[in-house]
């Protein structure tokens, strides 16, 4: 599976903790992240992550383009709801793309954990039917 990881600045540590906790699952998949998030996770976990530009410099749009090409199977975007107003348009854009292409999308740690456990169980293996090149 191709998994996109994005986190607002105040959620990067939480994202790194999530990736440490689920490293055994994540290491078996292709990981993609915006610049700051990817570097933060990679340094904390040693996971191999394809890093795009920082989110504020187009990284979110780069991931959005991969979603539009149906090349992402799951998005975890830990957002800081207190400061999310300035990022509402990028979040809504990703959410709309995920809805269009039936991509599971988590915006908080609770949903992220449910989805990653689903990945481990094979609950999202239907994505292999949608895009067999990603399996």
C-alpha positions as CSV (number, residue, x, y, z in Angstrom):
1,X,0.0,0.0,0.0
2,X,1.0,3.6,-0.6
3,X,0.4,5.6,2.6
4,X,0.6,9.4,2.8
5,X,1.6,10.9,6.1
6,X,1.1,14.6,6.8
7,X,1.1,16.5,10.1
8,X,0.8,20.1,11.1
9,X,3.7,21.4,13.2
10,X,2.0,20.9,16.5
11,X,1.2,17.3,15.6
12,X,4.5,16.2,14.2
13,X,5.6,14.6,17.5
14,X,2.4,12.7,17.7
15,X,2.8,11.5,14.2
16,X,6.3,10.3,15.0
17,X,5.0,8.5,18.1
18,X,2.3,6.9,15.9
19,X,4.9,5.7,13.4
20,X,7.2,4.3,16.2
21,X,4.2,2.4,17.7
22,X,3.2,1.0,14.3
23,X,6.6,0.7,12.7
24,X,6.2,-3.0,12.2
25,X,3.2,-2.4,10.0
26,X,4.4,0.8,8.2
27,X,7.8,-0.7,7.2
28,X,6.0,-3.1,4.9
29,X,4.4,-0.3,2.8
30,X,5.4,2.6,0.7
31,X,5.4,5.8,2.7
32,X,5.1,9.3,1.4
33,X,5.1,12.5,3.4
34,X,5.4,16.3,3.1
35,X,8.9,17.6,3.8
36,X,8.9,18.5,7.4
37,X,6.7,15.6,8.5
38,X,8.8,13.1,6.5
39,X,12.1,14.2,7.8
40,X,10.7,14.3,11.4
41,X,9.3,10.7,11.1
42,X,12.4,9.4,9.3
43,X,14.8,10.7,12.0
44,X,12.6,9.3,14.8
45,X,11.9,5.9,13.3
46,X,14.5,5.1,10.6
47,X,11.6,4.3,8.2
48,X,12.2,4.8,4.5
49,X,9.9,7.7,3.4
50,X,9.6,9.4,0.0
51,X,9.6,13.1,1.0
52,X,7.9,15.8,-1.0
53,X,8.2,19.5,-0.6
54,X,7.2,21.0,2.8
55,X,3.4,21.3,3.0
56,X,3.5,25.1,2.8
57,X,5.6,24.9,-0.3
58,X,3.4,22.6,-2.3
59,X,3.9,19.2,-0.6
60,X,0.3,18.8,0.2
61,X,-0.5,19.5,-3.5
62,X,2.1,17.0,-4.6
63,X,0.4,14.3,-2.5
64,X,-3.0,15.5,-3.8
65,X,-1.7,14.9,-7.4
66,X,-0.7,11.4,-6.4
67,X,-4.3,10.9,-5.0
68,X,-5.8,12.2,-8.2
69,X,-3.7,9.7,-10.1
70,X,-5.1,7.0,-7.8
71,X,-1.5,6.3,-6.5
72,X,-2.2,6.7,-2.8
73,X,-4.2,4.1,-0.8
74,X,-4.4,5.8,2.6
75,X,-3.9,9.3,3.9
76,X,-3.2,10.1,7.6
77,X,-3.2,13.9,8.0
78,X,-2.9,14.8,11.7
79,X,-4.2,18.3,11.8
80,X,-4.0,20.9,14.5
81,X,-7.7,21.9,14.8
82,X,-6.8,25.1,16.7
83,X,-4.9,26.5,13.8
84,X,-6.5,24.6,10.9
85,X,-8.5,27.6,9.6
86,X,-5.4,28.8,7.7
87,X,-5.1,25.3,6.2
88,X,-8.8,24.6,5.6
89,X,-8.6,24.8,1.8
90,X,-5.7,22.3,1.5
91,X,-7.4,19.9,3.9
92,X,-10.7,20.2,2.1
93,X,-9.0,19.7,-1.3
94,X,-7.3,16.5,-0.1
95,X,-10.6,15.3,1.5
96,X,-12.5,15.9,-1.7
97,X,-9.9,14.0,-3.7
98,X,-10.0,11.1,-1.2
99,X,-13.8,11.0,-1.4
100,X,-13.7,11.0,-5.2
101,X,-11.2,8.1,-5.3
102,X,-12.4,6.2,-2.2
103,X,-9.2,6.7,-0.3
104,X,-9.4,6.3,3.5
105,X,-8.5,9.6,5.2
106,X,-7.7,10.0,8.9
107,X,-7.4,13.5,10.6
108,X,-6.9,12.3,14.1
109,X,-4.9,9.7,16.0
110,X,-7.9,7.6,16.9
111,X,-9.0,7.2,13.3
112,X,-5.4,6.7,12.2
113,X,-5.0,3.8,14.6
114,X,-8.2,2.1,13.4
115,X,-7.0,2.4,9.7
116,X,-3.5,1.2,10.4
117,X,-4.8,-1.8,12.3
118,X,-7.1,-2.4,9.3
119,X,-4.1,-2.3,7.0
120,X,-2.5,-4.9,9.2
121,X,-5.6,-7.2,9.1
122,X,-5.9,-6.8,5.3
123,X,-9.2,-4.9,5.6
124,X,-8.0,-2.4,2.9
125,X,-6.8,-5.1,0.5
126,X,-9.6,-4.1,-1.8
127,X,-7.4,-1.2,-2.9
128,X,-5.2,-3.7,-4.7
129,X,-8.2,-4.3,-7.0
130,X,-8.6,-0.6,-7.6
131,X,-4.9,-0.1,-8.3
132,X,-2.9,-3.4,-8.6
133,X,0.3,-1.5,-9.4
134,X,0.4,-0.4,-5.8
135,X,0.3,-3.8,-4.2
